[in-house]
Amino acid sequence: MVKADFWANQQEATQLKNQLILTGNHATVRRDPVMRGLVIRAGQRLKLTGNGATVAHQVVIDLGYYLFCHHYQMPRAAFDLLVVAQGIDAAHQDDVQMIE
C-alpha cells in the first residue's frame, strides 16, 4: 500500500512538473510577469519539496486569485495548468490539513 501511494505521488509530481514546463514555455505566459513568476515559484516549490499534491493545491489557489484579479482572463496554457493542478488537488482533498 505504501509503495502504491509513493508511486502515485511520484506520477502526480511528474505530471505537474511536465505541465509547468509546458506552461512556462508558452509565449503568452512568458510575456506576463505575474504568470511567469507564478509558474517559476511553483516549479521551485515542486523541486524543493517533491510533494505534487501540496504544490498543486497552491497552484490552484494562485491561479484562482490571478483569475479574480484579471477579470477572469488568462492565457490558454494557464487554464491547462489549472486543469492538471485541480485534478491532482481534488484527489487529495481529504488529506489536506487547514491551518488556522
Phi, psi and omega in degrees: 000315180296320179296320179293320178296318178297316180297318179295319179295321178294320179295319179295317179297320179293318179297316179294319178299314180297319180291324176296321178295314179298317180293317180296334180275352181287135186298320181291329177287320179296329180282338181267110185296327180291313181293320178298317178296321179298315181293319180295314179299319179296319178296320178293319178298318181295318179293322182288313185265326184074005182263100183294326182293316180293316180294320178298319178299316180292323178296318178299316179296312181297317180291325175297317177295320178300314179300315181298316183287336182251028175054041175061032174247127183205148177300151182302321180297327178290325175296322177297319176297320179298320179297315180294314181295320179294322177297318178291316181295320181295328179289342184242020183298326181285343181270346186284133176255130179274135178259124182276000000 
